[in-house]
Amino acid sequence: MRGRLMRSGDPAGLKQEMWALLRLCPALRGVMMVEAAESVPGTAPDRCCFTVAFQTARDQVVQASGITPDETGTTGLVGSIGRQVLARLLPPRRHRVSIRKVKSPMSRYSERRDDGRPGHSRVVTHLTVTVREPGPEQPPLPMVSRDGRHTVPAQRRRHRILALLQDDPTHLWRPAEIGAHFCDVTLHTMYRHLSRWADSGLTHKIGPGLYAATTWTSTALQLRCTWDDGRIRVFGTMRDTTPSDGATLFTVRIGLYSRQWVVCASHTPIDTDYQNGGPVGLMSWAVSADHC
């Protein structure tokens, strides 16, 4: 409506005015403009300007013109509106294939990926239409997520989903696809879990609504040790090497300082900050996933 103010002051009048506006668009575009283009052979319908047809129709109502037959005796579909449309045709549209692009730098779809389509206009010489059979109907996701707080660690939702992602690390999973695989979690809960796990490093967010297993390295422990004015700092990352139903308890000791980390993610940050100097010791052992 583009901010159009309705003149009617009662619900019945508003309903009638809305109905008239909604009927005007298909009447102009689907009847009068098409008939005007077909009256001149070789005229493409997409060259007809809707704004010209709309303004001409409005002027006819305001000026009460074009109601009775004119001198030529024609009041058909190609009347005043059709003649104005034909007199002000738009220039021929150029052939365009895969050239549209989101130009807003703030849009998350502004980056165009290399999908094999041409980057410039191409003339379409032929089209190939392939009809595919619909896939199996997916069961609807539940309305309420299953409460898994009292299940064994190996059967908890996080461990099952991470195991699914690790089985095929190259596959890009959508939340609806993961939810349909287990059928015990709502779509809203699935989005919330995946987003939180991506922030903590359990999963990797490839793009909008696309998740994959976090890339693992062959080295479980990647630490660095720096020294500054008699103080020592140990920092880096560590990944869990236990099965999906376990975790790693990692301990760093610097002199009298000692701190533990429960490593449940693929890459858990380790940082002791600067501590008073002394012997440095690193210890790790496997624990159950109940510590996560």
Beta strands, then each sheet from edge to edge (+ up, - down):
strand 1: 203-207
strand 2: 210-213
strand 3: 221-228
strand 4: 231-238
strand 5: 246-254
strand 6: 257-263
strand 7: 268-271
strand 8: 275-276
strand 9: 280-288
sheet 1: 1+ 2-
sheet 2: 3+ 4- 7+
sheet 3: 3+ 4- 8+
sheet 4: 6+ 5- 9+
end
